[in-house]
Amino acid sequence: MNEEAIQGLKPERVWHYFKEISAIPRGSKNEKAVLEYIKKTAAAMGLKVKQDKVGNVVVSKPASPGKEHSTTVVLQVHTDMVCEKNREVQHDFLKDGIKFHREGNFIKAEGTTLGSDDGIGVASLLSLLEDKSLVHGPIEGLFTIDEETGLTGANHIEPGFITGKIMMNLDSEEEGVLYIGCAGGLDTTINIPVKRKAVTGKNAVLNLMIRGLKGGHSGVDIHLGRANAIKLMTRTLLAIDSKTKMKLVSIEGGSKHNAIPREAEAVIIVPAADEAKAEKAAAECEQIFRNAFASTDPEVKVLVEKGKKAKPAFDDKSKLAVLDALNALPHGVIRMSSDIPDLVETSTNVAVVKTSAAGVSVVTSQRSSIESEKEMIASHVASVGKLSGGKIKPSDGYPGWQPNVGSAVLKKGKEVYKSLHGKEPEVKAIHAGLECGIINDRVGGGVDTISFGPTIIGPHSPDERVAIDSVEKFYKYLTEFVKSVA
């Protein structure tokens, strides 16, 4: 299937390497096999390879004859991918490669994330390292680990591991756009303790499900106003609770801190006499959601199924503590930038909720291009958790990447793009976490940095797809850019 999908696509070597790495499971924190593939491939090219303690790999390619004194360029990609799938799809991300097909101008996976983020970047870097016809200065190909769940690789790069003073990050998702800044971020986890109580009498156990949402990247897509499955489930449970004597057994939703939740589930118990009322309330919520999210999530569903014998339910105080917290937690855009048009400055995402024997855990993520605003919204989220009796566990977070509109590499990048396409590229900052600022900080600063990539739609969701024509334009630009700075 994969071989057939890429047949005839250009650049041939980029698509060849994308096919190769797609066959290797490479979810976050499971990059060992793909790193071994990269090291083996680079060694076969006769290139020098080194690996640091955390797992990051650098492949060094000597300059072309006569270009030895050019500034060393770091080409940086991350090797991991987000592992999301539709519920009905049978796929083990620890064992199975990604199966993909062609749909018109797009390559798309079979009900899973595609991994074009950042698989196309990895494939393009390998292709460029292989290319003996390209005239260039010294190149360091930096392959980092665990970008998607903790920016672990970037956060552990040691000074001296890379030496270049120009860095091109190949992890953006709009062809024709040069990124010069990104948001910083952190996660805030709320652990709410609960007490349970056996439910007696004649009751009905119901399984509730939210389905049909688009989800998406919690940074790139947060401004699109898509529904959050956890928030919709909370509204549904509160609606049922207002009309019945509902007992809550569990609530689950989301799976990644950096993805807008697409699905959620809950198990409830209602008196047998209230079963019809609960089902009616759920149906009414579905209609409300379809009206409210007609443009963004028209396929939203609120499903109710008969359940089997359930565990003891939360007592009423615990139930309200959990539902009130989930209801009060902010989600979405908090503020738009006053300086850069259409840029989200600050946002927060209610990302994951899980029920355990001890209680309910809620993972949220905050982003902002202004450090103080990131801390402010994290404090807001923490206050909601504390008011619900929860314990707060913040992550260390990561810094943003401050835009530099006077960058020499930006000026050169704009010149190269205009020479290729007859128009200037857009210049933007992105409301997502790129590794650029962290790497620059870790290696001591002074690295002139830019980020660009092909057009990728729906990253971090099973709707992820990469535009075929944009890959060819991106790779041509990459090679010309590298050539021009030599």
Secondary structure by P-SEA (a helix, b strand, c coil): ccccccccccaaaaaaaaaaaaacccccccaaaaaaaaaaaaaaabbbbbbcccbbbbbbbbcccccccccbbbbccccbbbbbbccccccccccccbbbbbccccccccccccccccaaaaaaaaaaaacccccccbbbbbbbcccccccccccccccccccccbbbbccccccccccccbbbcbbbbbbbbbbbbbbbcbbbbbbbbbccccccccccccccccccaaaaaaaaaaaaaacccccccbbbbbccccccccbbbbbbbccccaaaaaaaaaaaaaaaaaaaaccccccccbbbbbbccccccccaaaaaaaaaaaaacccccccccccccccccccccccbbbbcccbbbbbbbbbcccaaaaaaaaaaaaaaaaaabbbbbbcbbbbbbbbccccaaaaaaaaaaaaaccccccccccccccaaaaaaaaaccccccccccccccccccccccccaaaaaaaaaaaaaaaaaac
